[in-house]
Amino acid sequence: MAAALEGILVLDFTRLLPGPFATQLLCDLGADVIKVEDPSVGDYMRAVPPTVQGVPYPFAMVNRGKRSIAVDLKTPEGQEIVHRLAARADILVEQFRPAVMARLGADYATLSRINPRLLYCAFSGYGQTGPAKDRPGHDLNFEALAGILGVTGDRDRRPVIPGVPMADLASGFNAALAILAALRVRDRTGRGAFVDVSIFDTAIALMVLNLAHYLGTGEMPAPGETIVSGQWPFYNIYETKDGRWISVAAVEPKFWERLVEVLGLPELAAEQFTDVQGRQRGIAMLQQRFLTKTLEEWEDLVGKDLPCARLATLAEVVADPQLRARDMLVDVDLGPAGRRKVVGHPAHHEGVRKDRPSSVPAKGEHTDEILRSLGYSARKIAELRGQGIVGP
């Protein structure tokens, strides 16, 4: 069966992580993704370490299977190339601040006149409207302004930066979802659309539980004092005898009752939801009890029937049989880097590509191929390259 997006052409003007992650998801679903890069700079992610045998590994994770064309969009000739590409494209994804694409002659108003069926996703930090729309920003800024950092930390209230750029990656999923929804509408109407995706908006959506608490009670959540940040003994992390850590998420009463039975603390069964003093007492009792055995000993005791899990190292993550069973790390040929593991597509259905896209495009690697498909002669391509309008 053909992949879900086979025959769909995507123009990818994004850089770094959120946009390329979104278009990688589309590529995994069978889309032909053309990465449009600047001839001199290219995608900044190409410079992010580590580099393995000349292949930038982080870049490979979110740009596998794409094609790359290097074009100077500040020139009329470069803009003409984009217009020709847009005439054939189904989807365009850009990650600039508002008005940048208009200056480059590649905004939605311009390109939709060329191709009324084009789905144009403007993927920006703060969206296309509002007083912050022109501000620069990265994941840390969006997490800060959305309040994520305000509820993430120890009880000393010092904010802690999460080890994962949550807003960036969640917004990649959000953009892919919005694009697929717009594609479904186009299937019915035959018309393209403008899709406005904001990383800040996505970060706000991630605050659903904390906003529910604040809007419902008027109480200001504090670091370490929210329901999912260690305020309760049943939803917490505990150190074990060997210096490892185990996570406990015994939310349902049946799990909490079984857990305290295993721990030899049956007196806590009726105190799952209690006052502040009761919570603190329960946490202290569980802390003391978990320090009496090693992580493996506790894993043997709690078994597979309780929602408890080790805080895994990345080496343990890579070796996890569940991860392997789900094909979440797949072996692909990364050219000069040889066969390497990359993150697989995080869903299983018939619409996902079976060939596991692996080729990592060099900057502008497919420039000639793409220009020829647009009707440019070898002589014209050489002329454009000589003028620095196309690369590499």
C-alpha positions as CSV (number, residue, x, y, z in Angstrom):
1,M,0.0,0.0,0.0
2,A,1.2,3.5,-0.9
3,A,2.3,5.8,2.0
4,A,-0.3,8.3,3.1
5,L,1.4,11.3,1.5
6,E,2.9,9.7,-1.6
7,G,2.7,12.2,-4.4
8,I,2.5,15.2,-2.1
9,L,5.3,17.8,-2.7
10,V,6.4,19.9,0.4
11,L,8.6,23.0,0.2
12,D,10.5,23.2,3.5
13,F,11.9,26.7,4.3
14,T,12.5,25.8,8.0
15,R,15.7,25.6,10.1
16,L,17.0,24.1,13.3
17,L,14.5,21.9,15.2
18,P,10.8,22.6,15.2
19,G,10.1,23.1,11.5
20,P,12.4,20.3,10.3
21,F,10.9,18.0,12.9
22,A,7.4,18.7,11.5
23,T,8.4,18.2,7.9
24,Q,10.3,15.0,8.8
25,L,7.0,13.6,10.0
26,L,5.5,14.4,6.6
27,C,8.5,12.8,4.9
28,D,8.0,9.7,7.0
29,L,4.4,9.6,5.7
30,G,5.7,9.6,2.1
31,A,5.8,13.3,1.1
32,D,8.6,14.5,-1.2
33,V,10.2,17.2,0.9
34,I,12.4,19.7,-0.8
35,K,14.5,21.6,1.7
36,V,15.1,25.2,0.5
37,E,18.4,26.5,1.9
38,D,20.5,29.6,1.7
39,P,23.6,28.9,-0.5
40,S,26.0,30.4,2.1
41,V,24.6,29.5,5.5
42,G,22.1,26.7,5.0
43,D,20.3,25.1,7.9
44,Y,22.0,26.1,11.2
45,M,21.4,22.6,12.4
46,R,24.2,21.4,10.1
47,A,26.7,22.9,12.6
48,V,25.2,21.3,15.7
49,P,27.5,18.5,17.1
50,P,28.1,15.7,17.1
51,T,29.3,15.2,13.5
52,V,30.0,11.5,12.6
53,Q,32.2,11.0,9.6
54,G,31.2,14.3,8.2
55,V,27.5,13.7,8.8
56,P,25.9,16.1,11.4
57,Y,23.9,13.6,13.5
58,P,21.3,16.0,14.9
59,F,20.6,17.3,11.4
60,A,20.2,13.7,10.1
61,M,17.6,13.0,12.8
62,V,15.2,15.6,11.4
63,N,16.2,15.8,7.7
64,R,16.5,12.2,6.5
65,G,15.0,11.5,3.1
66,K,14.6,15.1,2.1
67,R,16.1,16.8,-1.0
68,S,18.0,20.0,-0.7
69,I,18.1,23.0,-3.1
70,A,20.3,26.0,-2.3
71,V,18.8,29.3,-3.6
72,D,19.5,32.9,-2.8
73,L,16.0,34.1,-2.1
74,K,17.1,37.8,-2.0
75,T,17.6,37.8,-5.8
76,P,14.8,38.0,-8.5
77,E,16.2,34.9,-10.1
78,G,16.0,33.0,-6.8
79,Q,12.5,34.1,-6.2
80,E,11.5,33.0,-9.7
81,I,12.8,29.5,-8.8
82,V,10.6,29.5,-5.7
83,H,7.6,30.6,-7.7
84,R,8.1,27.7,-10.1
85,L,8.4,25.3,-7.3
86,A,5.4,26.7,-5.6
87,A,3.3,26.2,-8.7
88,R,3.9,22.5,-8.4
89,A,3.8,22.2,-4.6
90,D,1.1,21.0,-2.3
91,I,2.5,22.3,1.0
92,L,4.9,25.0,2.0
93,V,6.3,25.3,5.5
94,E,8.3,28.4,6.6
95,Q,9.7,29.3,9.9
96,F,10.6,33.0,9.6
97,R,9.2,35.9,11.6
98,P,6.1,37.6,10.0
99,A,6.9,39.7,6.9
100,V,10.2,38.0,6.1
101,M,8.7,35.8,3.3
102,A,6.8,38.8,1.9
103,R,10.2,40.6,1.5
104,L,11.4,37.5,-0.3
105,G,8.4,37.5,-2.7
106,A,7.3,34.1,-1.2
107,D,4.4,35.0,1.1
108,Y,1.0,33.3,1.0
109,A,-0.7,36.2,-0.9
110,T,1.9,36.0,-3.7
111,L,2.2,32.2,-3.9
112,S,-1.5,31.5,-3.6
113,R,-2.1,33.5,-6.8
114,I,0.4,31.2,-8.5
115,N,-1.1,28.1,-7.0
116,P,-4.6,28.4,-5.4
117,R,-4.3,24.8,-4.1
118,L,-1.2,25.6,-2.0
119,L,-1.3,24.9,1.7
120,Y,0.9,27.5,3.3
121,C,2.1,26.9,6.9
122,A,3.6,29.9,8.6
123,F,5.4,28.3,11.6
124,S,6.7,31.0,13.9
125,G,7.5,31.7,17.5
126,Y,4.5,33.9,18.4
127,G,2.2,33.6,15.4
128,Q,1.2,36.0,12.7
129,T,-0.9,38.3,15.0
130,G,-0.6,40.0,18.4
131,P,1.9,42.4,20.0
132,A,4.7,39.8,20.3
133,K,4.5,38.5,16.7
134,D,7.8,40.1,15.6
135,R,9.8,39.0,18.6
136,P,12.6,36.5,18.2
137,G,12.6,33.5,20.4
138,H,13.6,29.9,21.1
139,D,12.2,27.0,23.1
140,L,13.5,28.3,26.4
141,N,11.8,31.7,25.9
142,F,8.4,30.0,25.0
143,E,8.6,27.7,28.0
144,A,9.3,30.7,30.2
145,L,6.5,32.9,28.9
146,A,4.0,30.1,28.9
147,G,4.6,29.4,32.6
148,I,6.2,26.0,32.1
149,L,9.4,27.1,33.8
150,G,7.4,28.7,36.5
151,V,6.0,25.3,37.7
152,T,9.1,23.2,36.9
153,G,11.6,23.1,39.7
154,D,12.5,22.2,43.3
155,R,10.7,23.4,46.3
156,D,13.4,26.0,46.7
157,R,11.5,27.6,43.7
158,R,14.6,27.7,41.5
159,P,13.4,27.1,38.0
160,V,14.8,24.0,36.2
161,I,15.4,24.0,32.5
162,P,13.9,20.7,31.1
163,G,16.3,18.4,29.3
164,V,14.0,18.3,26.3
165,P,12.9,21.3,24.2
166,M,9.3,20.5,24.7
167,A,7.7,23.5,23.1
168,D,9.8,23.1,19.9
169,L,9.0,19.4,19.5
170,A,5.3,19.6,20.5
171,S,4.9,22.5,18.0
172,G,6.3,20.2,15.3
173,F,3.6,17.7,16.0
174,N,1.1,20.6,16.1
175,A,2.2,21.9,12.7
176,A,2.0,18.4,11.1
177,L,-1.5,17.9,12.6
178,A,-2.7,21.3,11.3
179,I,-1.2,20.7,7.9
180,L,-2.9,17.3,7.6
181,A,-6.2,18.8,8.7
182,A,-5.8,21.5,6.0
183,L,-5.0,18.9,3.5
184,R,-8.2,17.1,4.4
185,V,-10.2,20.3,3.9
186,R,-8.5,20.8,0.5
187,D,-9.6,17.3,-0.5
188,R,-13.2,18.5,0.0
189,T,-13.0,22.0,-1.4
190,G,-10.1,22.0,-3.8
191,R,-8.8,25.2,-2.3
192,G,-5.5,25.8,-0.4
193,A,-5.3,27.6,2.9
194,F,-3.0,29.6,5.2
195,V,-2.1,27.8,8.4
196,D,-0.7,29.9,11.3
197,V,1.2,27.8,13.9
198,S,2.8,29.4,16.9
199,I,5.3,27.7,19.2
200,F,4.1,29.9,22.1
201,D,0.5,28.8,21.5
202,T,1.6,25.2,21.6
203,A,3.5,25.8,24.9
204,I,0.3,27.4,26.3
205,A,-1.6,24.2,25.3
206,L,0.9,22.1,27.3
207,M,-0.1,24.0,30.4
208,V,-3.6,22.6,30.4
209,L,-3.5,21.1,33.9
210,N,-1.9,24.1,35.5
211,L,-4.2,26.5,33.8
212,A,-7.2,24.4,34.9
213,H,-5.9,24.7,38.5
214,Y,-5.3,28.5,38.3
215,L,-8.5,29.3,36.4
216,G,-10.6,27.1,38.6
217,T,-9.3,28.1,42.0
218,G,-7.4,31.4,41.5
219,E,-4.4,29.7,43.3
220,M,-1.0,30.3,41.8
221,P,0.9,27.0,41.2
222,A,4.5,27.0,42.4
223,P,7.5,24.9,41.5
224,G,7.3,21.5,43.1
225,E,3.8,22.1,44.3
226,T,1.7,21.0,41.4
227,I,-0.1,17.7,41.2
228,V,2.5,16.4,38.7
229,S,5.6,17.7,40.2
230,G,6.1,15.8,43.4
231,Q,3.5,17.3,45.7
232,W,1.9,13.9,46.4
233,P,3.6,10.6,47.6
234,F,1.7,8.6,44.9
235,Y,3.2,10.7,42.0
236,N,6.9,11.2,42.8
237,I,10.4,9.9,42.3
238,Y,12.4,8.1,45.0
239,E,16.1,7.3,45.5
240,T,17.0,3.7,46.0
241,K,19.8,2.1,48.0
242,D,22.3,2.0,45.1
243,G,21.9,5.7,44.3
244,R,19.4,5.1,41.4
245,W,15.9,6.5,41.2
246,I,12.5,5.0,40.6
247,S,9.4,6.8,39.5
248,V,6.0,6.1,41.1
249,A,2.8,7.1,39.4
250,A,0.2,5.2,41.4
251,V,-2.7,7.6,40.5
252,E,-5.6,5.1,40.6
253,P,-6.6,4.0,44.1
254,K,-6.1,0.3,43.3
255,F,-2.5,1.0,42.4
256,W,-1.8,3.1,45.4
257,E,-3.3,0.4,47.7
258,R,-1.2,-2.3,46.1
259,L,2.0,-0.2,46.2
260,V,1.8,0.6,49.9
261,E,1.0,-3.1,50.6
262,V,4.2,-4.1,48.7
263,L,6.1,-1.4,50.6
264,G,4.8,-2.6,53.9
265,L,3.0,0.6,54.7
266,P,-0.6,-0.4,54.6
267,E,-1.5,2.5,57.0
268,L,-1.1,4.9,54.1
269,A,-3.8,3.2,51.9
270,A,-6.5,5.6,53.1
271,E,-4.2,8.6,52.9
272,Q,-3.7,8.9,49.1
273,F,-5.3,12.3,49.0
274,T,-4.7,14.0,52.3
275,D,-3.7,17.4,53.7
276,V,-0.2,19.0,53.3
277,Q,1.1,17.5,56.5
278,G,-0.2,14.0,55.5
279,R,1.4,14.3,52.1
280,Q,4.8,15.3,53.6
281,R,4.6,12.4,56.0
282,G,3.7,10.0,53.3
283,I,6.6,11.2,51.0
284,A,9.1,10.9,53.9
285,M,7.9,7.3,54.7
286,L,8.2,6.3,51.0
287,Q,11.6,7.9,50.8
288,Q,12.9,5.9,53.8
289,R,11.4,2.7,52.5
290,F,12.8,2.9,49.0
291,L,16.3,3.6,50.4
292,T,16.3,0.1,51.9
293,K,16.7,-1.8,48.6
294,T,18.4,-1.4,45.2
295,L,16.6,-0.4,42.1
296,E,16.6,-3.9,40.7
297,E,15.3,-5.3,43.9
298,W,12.4,-2.9,43.9
299,E,11.7,-3.7,40.2
300,D,11.5,-7.3,41.1
301,L,9.1,-6.5,44.0
302,V,6.7,-4.1,42.1
303,G,6.8,-6.3,39.0
304,K,5.0,-5.3,35.9
305,D,1.6,-4.7,37.5
306,L,2.3,-1.3,39.1
307,P,3.0,2.0,37.4
308,C,6.6,2.2,38.6
309,A,9.6,2.6,36.4
310,R,13.3,3.3,36.7
311,L,14.8,6.6,35.7
312,A,16.7,5.2,32.8
313,T,20.1,6.3,31.4
314,L,20.2,6.9,27.7
315,A,22.3,3.6,27.4
316,E,19.4,1.8,29.0
317,V,16.9,3.6,26.8
318,V,18.7,2.4,23.7
319,A,18.8,-1.2,25.0
320,D,15.1,-1.2,26.1
321,P,13.3,-4.2,24.5
322,Q,10.1,-2.2,24.3
323,L,11.7,0.5,22.3
324,R,13.1,-2.1,19.9
325,A,9.8,-3.9,19.6
326,R,8.2,-0.6,18.6
327,D,10.9,0.3,16.0
328,M,11.6,3.6,17.7
329,L,15.3,3.3,16.9
330,V,15.9,2.0,13.4
331,D,19.1,1.3,11.6
332,V,19.6,3.3,8.4
333,D,22.4,3.9,6.0
334,L,23.7,7.5,6.6
335,G,26.2,7.4,3.8
336,P,29.7,8.3,5.0
337,A,28.6,7.7,8.6
338,G,27.6,4.1,7.8
339,R,24.7,2.3,9.3
340,R,23.5,4.2,12.3
341,K,20.4,4.3,14.6
342,V,17.9,7.1,14.2
343,V,14.6,7.9,15.8
344,G,11.7,6.1,14.0
345,H,8.3,7.5,13.2
346,P,6.2,7.6,16.5
347,A,3.1,6.0,15.1
348,H,2.3,2.7,13.5
349,H,-0.2,2.5,10.6
350,E,-0.3,1.7,6.9
351,G,0.4,5.2,5.8
352,V,4.0,5.3,7.1
353,R,6.8,4.8,4.5
354,K,8.2,1.3,4.6
355,D,11.6,2.2,3.2
356,R,12.7,4.3,6.3
357,P,14.1,7.4,4.6
358,S,17.8,7.5,5.4
359,S,19.7,9.7,2.9
360,V,21.0,12.9,4.5
361,P,21.1,15.7,1.9
362,A,24.2,17.8,1.6
363,K,23.4,21.5,1.3
364,G,22.1,22.1,-2.2
365,E,22.8,18.4,-3.2
366,H,19.7,18.2,-5.4
367,T,19.8,21.7,-6.9
368,D,20.6,20.7,-10.4
369,E,18.1,17.8,-10.4
370,I,15.3,20.1,-9.1
371,L,16.1,22.9,-11.5
372,R,16.1,20.6,-14.5
373,S,12.7,19.3,-13.4
374,L,11.5,23.0,-13.5
375,G,12.7,23.4,-17.1
376,Y,16.1,25.1,-16.5
377,S,18.8,24.2,-19.0
378,A,22.3,23.1,-18.1
379,R,23.6,26.4,-19.5
380,K,21.1,28.4,-17.4
381,I,21.9,26.4,-14.2
382,A,25.7,27.0,-14.8
383,E,24.9,30.7,-15.2
384,L,22.9,30.8,-12.0
385,R,25.7,29.0,-10.1
386,G,28.3,31.3,-11.5
387,Q,26.3,34.3,-10.2
388,G,26.0,32.7,-6.7
389,I,22.2,32.5,-7.0
390,V,22.2,28.8,-6.5
391,G,24.6,26.6,-4.7
392,P,26.4,24.8,-3.4
